[in-house]
Amino acid sequence: MNKIKFDLDTLKLISLFEKLTRASVKDCFPEENQITYVVNENEAGKAIGKNGANVKRLGNMSKKNIRIIEFSPDIKQFIQNLVFPSKVSNVEEEEVDGKKIVTITPADNKNRGHLIGRAAETLRYNENIVKRYFQIDELKVV
């Protein structure tokens, strides 16, 4: 795990999010058309707000899609939170040739496609998020 550093724009986004939602932010990933926030355990409901009010308000203010992920110190639960609303039937950790590989088993083929994404873009994005908190070498979908 590397130490996480934020630039000034990211700090402003985190500050605005915390003021509006009163939820503690652990991490933030601003992108071209989406902002992903990782909130502390048991704070996803507070961050989302009643009927998604906080998410809608932040989305309107930033003109971007807002994604909220609840952190968990358990890697299996964190991955399930990360890939939600895709249905996952199993998450397994294994060591192969000295590499730590986490395998996600989707509930069905439709969810498999959502987990991988076009040209494995979604899978690699999620893998980078998991690597910020846990020592893994690869994230796979079977």
N, C-alpha and C positions, 0 to 999 in steps of 0.2 A: 504494500500500500504506500502510495506516495502522499506527501503532504498536499492538501488541496489549496490552491491559490485562486483568488478571485480578482478580476479587474474591476475598475470603478463602475462600469455600467452594470455588471452582474451584482455588485453590492447594492446599487440603487434598486434593482429589481427585487432583490431579497428584502430590502428594507420596506419597500412598498407592499410586498406580499405579506410580511409580518404585521404591518400596521393595519391592513385591511382585514386579515383573517384571524389575527392573534394566535397563529400557529407558528411553531419554531421550525425554521428551514435548516436542513442539514446540508443541502447542496442545490445547485441551480445550473441548468444547461440551456442557455439562450441560443436559439437557432434562427434561421431565416424566417420561418413561418410558424414556429412553435417554441414555447418555453416550458421546460420540464423542471418541476420542483420536487425534491426529495424532502419529505417532512419527517419529523421524529415519530417514534412509535405512538400509536393511539391518538394521533392528531390529524389523520386524513379527513375525518368527518368534520372537524372544526375548520380545516382548510377549505374544503369543498363548499361548506355552508348549506343552509336549508334550501333544498331543491336546486342545488348548484349555483346559488346566488353569487358567492364569492368568485367562482370560476368564470361566470358570465361577466361580472363586473371587471375582473382583471383582463379578460379577453377583449372586451370593448375598449378598455383603456390602452392596451398595448397593440391592438389590432392583430393579435396572434392567437393561435390555439394554446390553451393552457392544459398541461398534463400534470397530475399530482400522483406521486408514488409514496407509499408509506414505508419507511425504513424498518428493517427487522434485523437483529443480530444473527438470526438463523438464516443461512444462505438459501435454504429451500423455500422458506416463507417469503424472503425478499424477492426471489425470482418469480414466485407466484404473484406477488404484488406488482412487480415490474411489468409482467406480460398481461395483466388484467386489462380488458375483459376476456381475452382468449382463455379457453378452458384447457387446463393442464391436468393430465391424469397422474403423472409422476415426475419427480425431479430427483436425480441420483448423482452422487459424487463418486468418482473413481480415480485411481492412479494407474496410468498406463505409461510404461517406460519413463518413470520419474516425472511425468506431467500430470497435473491435476485437471481433470476434465469433468465438467458438469453437463449431464445429459438431460434434456427436457423431452418428455413423452407427451405429445398433445392428445387431447381427447378424441379428435377426429381429423380428417384430412383438411377440412376448411380451416380449422385452427392451426394446423401445420403450416399452411400457406401464410397466414397472418404472422406467425412467429418468425418465419424465415424472411419474408418480404422479397421484393424484386431484387435480384442479384445479391441476395443475402444481406441487404442493406440494414434491415430491421434487426436481424440477428447480431450483426457486428456492432450496431449502435448499443443494443442491450448488453452485449459482452463487455464493451468499454465501461458502461455504468457499473456492472458487477465487479469489474477489476478495480474500480476505485475503492471498494470496501472489503473485498475478499481476495485472498491469494489463489487465483485460478489461472490456468494457461489457455483454456478454450471452453467455449459454450457451444453445445451441439444440440440439434433437434433431430430426433429419430422417428 
